[in-house]
């Protein structure tokens, strides 16, 4: 389904206009069925590069490719009619410079129907964000814990504590001034997230930040209990579908081995029912 078909979906300017208003709701999605389930409940849906870890078993997001993001972006687009679609730019697709970023962002939007892209980085990415926005590519920024930079950040650590808070504040100001329509704050101390939210003019989307942010996002497989390799402090499990699925699979395996499945109601007779009526 193309972006044109999703006429009721908000645009990036609509998201920006929600600053200080009713909280924005977002989740990640990687498949059509999941997108369909969240469409009526989310303001925007993100195809996150977390797909590499959640669905492909990669150890981090660094191995995610443009082709993977486009594949899953197309799948999610087919499931959305109301929510806005945002797609992550994968590692290595934009850091080289603004021109590289534009080529890949334009490809993501053209091939998936996304209304916007998301990229990681603050002050260092401000020029790239401005370049993209000036050329018609809406950008959602992402600062704080930026998973594509875990090798330089020393792992999945809280960002912005103590003196580092001023640097993160500078990142927030930089992406807002560069033209980003919103910014994700990941794994940021609550007080700092509240300060950023109060001082910049674009919506903040928290993930491990503060309830005072302008919106929230979680990885859907985390909050449903489907991805259980690890659980971050900021994740609330709203269901335990992974446990339920494993139990169901165990029941199926036991019935197959006991030859109790398939039962008579699951198999076919030699004569079609309509022939015997």
C-alpha positions in Angstrom: 0.0 0.0 0.0 1.4 3.3 -1.0 1.7 6.5 1.0 -1.0 8.0 -1.3 -3.5 5.3 -0.3 -3.0 6.1 3.4 -4.8 9.5 3.1 -5.9 9.6 6.7 -2.3 9.2 8.0 -0.8 12.2 9.7 2.1 14.0 8.1 5.3 15.0 9.9 4.0 18.6 10.4 1.0 17.1 12.1 3.3 15.3 14.5 5.3 18.4 15.1 2.1 20.3 15.9 1.4 17.9 18.7 4.2 19.4 20.8 2.8 19.9 24.3 -0.5 18.3 23.4 -1.9 14.9 23.9 0.9 12.3 24.1 2.0 10.8 20.9 1.8 7.0 20.7 4.2 4.8 18.7 5.4 1.3 18.4 7.8 -0.5 16.1 6.5 -3.0 13.5 8.3 -5.3 11.1 5.4 -7.2 9.5 2.0 -6.6 7.9 -0.1 -8.4 10.6 1.5 -6.5 13.4 1.1 -3.2 11.6 -2.6 -3.9 11.1 -3.0 -4.6 14.8 -1.4 -1.3 15.9 -2.7 0.9 13.1 -5.8 2.3 14.9 -3.9 2.9 18.1 -0.6 4.6 17.0 0.1 8.1 15.7 3.1 6.8 13.9 4.7 3.4 13.4 8.4 2.9 13.2 10.1 0.3 11.1 13.2 0.1 13.4 16.6 -1.3 12.6 16.0 -3.3 15.8 14.5 -5.8 13.3 18.0 -7.1 12.9 18.1 -8.3 16.5 14.4 -9.1 17.0 13.6 -11.0 13.8 17.0 -11.9 12.3 18.9 -12.9 15.4 21.8 -10.4 14.9 23.8 -9.4 17.9 23.3 -5.7 17.3 21.7 -3.3 14.7 25.0 -2.9 12.9 24.4 -5.7 10.4 21.1 -4.3 9.2 21.1 -3.4 5.5 19.1 -1.0 3.3 17.5 -4.1 1.6 16.3 -5.3 5.0 14.8 -2.0 5.9 13.0 -1.7 2.5 11.7 -5.3 2.8 10.2 -4.7 6.2 9.1 -1.2 5.4 7.0 -2.4 2.5 5.5 -5.1 4.7 4.5 -2.6 7.3 3.2 -0.1 4.8 0.7 -2.7 3.6 -0.8 -2.9 7.1 -1.2 0.8 7.7 -4.2 3.0 6.8 -4.2 5.6 9.7 -0.8 5.7 11.3 2.2 7.5 9.8 5.1 5.3 8.6 8.7 6.2 9.6 11.6 4.0 8.6 15.0 3.8 10.2 18.1 4.6 8.2 20.5 1.7 8.8 24.1 2.0 9.9 26.4 3.1 7.1 23.6 4.5 5.0 24.0 8.2 6.0 27.2 8.8 8.1 29.4 9.5 5.1 27.8 12.8 4.3 24.6 14.6 3.3 24.7 13.4 -0.3 24.9 9.8 0.7 22.2 10.3 3.3 19.9 11.9 0.7 20.3 9.1 -1.9 19.5 6.4 0.7 16.7 8.4 2.4 15.1 9.1 -1.0 15.3 5.4 -1.8 13.7 4.4 1.5 10.8 6.8 1.0 10.3 5.9 -2.7 10.3 2.2 -2.2 8.4 1.9 1.1 6.0 4.9 0.9 7.3 6.1 4.3 6.4 9.7 5.2 9.8 10.2 7.0 13.1 8.6 8.0 14.8 8.4 11.3 18.5 8.7 11.8 20.8 8.6 14.9 23.0 11.5 16.0 22.9 15.0 17.4 25.3 17.8 16.7 27.4 15.7 14.3 24.3 15.0 12.2 22.8 18.5 12.2 24.1 19.4 8.8 22.9 16.2 7.3 19.4 16.7 8.8 19.2 20.2 7.4 20.4 19.0 4.0 17.6 16.3 3.9 14.9 18.6 5.2 15.7 21.2 2.6 15.3 18.6 -0.1 11.9 17.3 1.0 12.9 14.5 3.3 11.3 14.8 6.8 13.6 13.6 9.5 13.0 12.2 13.0 16.2 12.5 15.0 17.4 10.0 17.7 19.8 11.0 20.5 20.9 9.6 23.8 21.6 5.9 23.6 22.1 5.4 19.8 22.3 1.7 19.2 24.3 2.1 16.0 27.1 3.7 18.1 27.3 1.1 20.9 31.0 0.4 20.1 31.9 4.0 20.8 29.4 4.4 23.7 30.8 1.3 25.5 27.5 -0.7 25.3 23.9 0.0 26.1 24.5 2.5 28.9 22.3 5.4 30.1 23.5 8.6 28.3 23.5 12.2 29.7 24.3 11.7 33.3 26.2 14.4 35.2 28.4 16.7 33.0 27.4 14.7 29.9 23.9 16.2 30.2 25.0 19.5 28.6 26.3 17.7 25.5 23.0 15.8 25.1 21.2 19.1 25.6 23.3 20.5 22.7 22.4 17.5 20.6 18.7 18.2 21.2 19.0 21.8 20.3 21.0 21.0 17.2 18.6 18.5 15.7 15.6 20.8 16.4 17.4 23.8 14.8 18.4 21.7 11.8 14.7 21.0 11.1 13.9 17.6 12.5 10.2 17.3 13.2 10.6 15.2 16.3 13.4 13.5 18.3 13.6 10.2 20.1 15.3 10.3 23.5 16.6 6.8 24.4 17.9 5.8 27.8 18.2 9.3 29.1 17.8 10.4 32.8 14.3 11.5 33.6 15.2 15.0 34.7 17.3 15.6 31.6 14.5 14.3 29.4 12.1 16.7 31.0 14.5 19.6 30.6 15.0 18.8 26.9 11.2 18.4 26.4 10.7 21.8 28.0 13.4 23.7 26.1 13.1 22.5 22.5 10.2 23.3 20.1 9.8 19.8 18.6 8.1 16.8 20.2 10.3 14.4 22.2 9.6 10.7 21.9 10.8 8.8 25.0 12.1 5.2 25.2 13.6 4.8 28.7 13.3 8.6 29.3 10.4 10.2 31.0 6.6 10.2 31.1 6.9 13.9 30.6 8.1 13.4 27.0 5.7 14.4 24.2 5.3 10.8 23.3 6.5 7.3 23.8 7.8 4.4 21.7 8.6 0.7 22.5 9.7 -2.2 20.5 6.4 -4.1 20.1 8.0 -7.6 20.5 9.4 -6.4 23.8 6.1 -5.1 25.2 4.3 -8.2 24.0 6.8 -10.6 25.6 7.8 -12.1 22.2 11.4 -11.0 22.3 12.9 -12.4 25.5 16.7 -12.5 24.9 16.9 -9.6 27.4 14.6 -7.1 29.0 15.6 -3.5 29.4 14.5 -1.6 32.6 12.3 0.7 30.6 10.3 -2.0 29.0 6.9 -2.8 30.5 5.6 -6.2 29.4 1.9 -5.9 28.6 1.6 -9.6 27.6 3.7 -12.7 27.8 3.0 -14.0 24.3 6.3 -15.7 24.0 5.6 -18.0 26.9 2.1 -18.7 25.6 3.5 -19.5 22.2 6.1 -21.9 23.6 3.5 -23.7 25.6 1.2 -24.0 22.6 4.1 -25.4 20.5 4.9 -27.9 23.3 1.2 -29.0 23.4 1.2 -29.5 19.6 4.4 -31.5 19.7 3.0 -33.8 22.5 -0.3 -34.4 20.5 1.6 -35.2 17.3 3.8 -37.7 19.2 0.7 -39.2 20.9 -1.1 -39.4 17.5 -4.0 -37.4 19.0 -3.5 -34.7 16.4 -4.9 -34.6 13.8 -8.2 -35.7 15.3 -11.2 -36.8 13.2 -12.4 -33.3 12.8 -9.1 -32.2 11.2 -9.0 -34.9 8.4 -11.1 -35.5 5.2 -13.4 -38.4 4.4 -13.2 -40.4 1.1 -16.6 -39.0 0.0 -17.2 -35.2 0.0 -20.0 -34.2 2.5 -22.2 -32.7 -0.2 -22.2 -36.0 -2.1 -23.8 -37.8 0.9 -26.6 -35.3 1.6 
